[in-house]
Amino acid sequence: MELLTVLMQATEAAASSGLAKAGGAVGAGIAAIAAGIGVGNIGKSALESIARQPEAANDIRANMILAAALVEGVALFGVIAGLLAVVL
C-alpha cells in the first residue's frame, strides 16, 4: 500500500513538471513521422509492382489503399494518445 502511494506521488510530480507533456508531444510527432514513412514505402512498393505487372494494377492499387488506410488508422491512435498525454 505504501509503495502504491509513493508511485502515485511520483507520477503526479512528473505530470506537473511537464515531463509527461513533453513525452506525449514527442510520441505524437514520432507516430506522425512513422506513418508518413510507412505510407511512402507502401506507395513505392505498389508502383514497383505495377511497373513489373501492369495487368495487375487494379488489384495492387486496391491492396495499397487498404494497407495505407490501416497504417493511417494506427497512426491516428498514436497521435491521439500523445495529444491526450499533453492535455491531460
Secondary structure, DSSP 8 states (H G I E B T S, - for coil): -HHHHHHHHHHHHHHHHTHHHHHHHHHHHHHHHHHHHHHHHHHHHHHHHHHH-GGGHHHHHHHHHHHHHHHHHHHHHHHHHHHHHHH-
